[in-house]
Amino acid sequence: MNISSIVVQTVPKYLNEVVQSLKDCEACDYHFHDEKGRIIVTIEGEGVAQELEKLRVIEEIPHVVAADMQMAYSEDELDAHMKVIENGDAVPKMLNDDNINIANIQYNGDLKKRDNLTEFAKKFDETKR
């Protein structure tokens, strides 16, 4: 189970309308907001793909200017990553290989630049850890 916090931004004149839409929305749990139009909600999902689907629902609410995942927690993924870290080298072998072509190294950390987040999430969820 994944749990993530989302900061939703709206224009202050639409704050009450967006807060009510979020409260009525089954994709998230509303927690609080401020007078500047910042709203905090959380989402839950079985994996990253399900969380991204819920994030898209929030983004499509009228008058939502932005909705960004801020913090995410997944107990199962954390445990799996800890096992890999504990049983592996601190530096991946490919980074110590002087013969590797740097063009073959792929950075996967910036989700905002992903063309297809759903496909990325499916691959991420299927990654053996």
Secondary structure as UniProt FT lines:
FT   STRAND          2..10
FT   HELIX           12..14
FT   HELIX           15..24
FT   TURN            26..27
FT   STRAND          29..33
FT   TURN            35..36
FT   STRAND          38..45
FT   HELIX           48..59
FT   TURN            62..63
FT   STRAND          64..74
FT   HELIX           75..87
FT   HELIX           93..96
FT   TURN            98..99
FT   HELIX           102..104
FT   HELIX           111..113
FT   HELIX           117..126
//
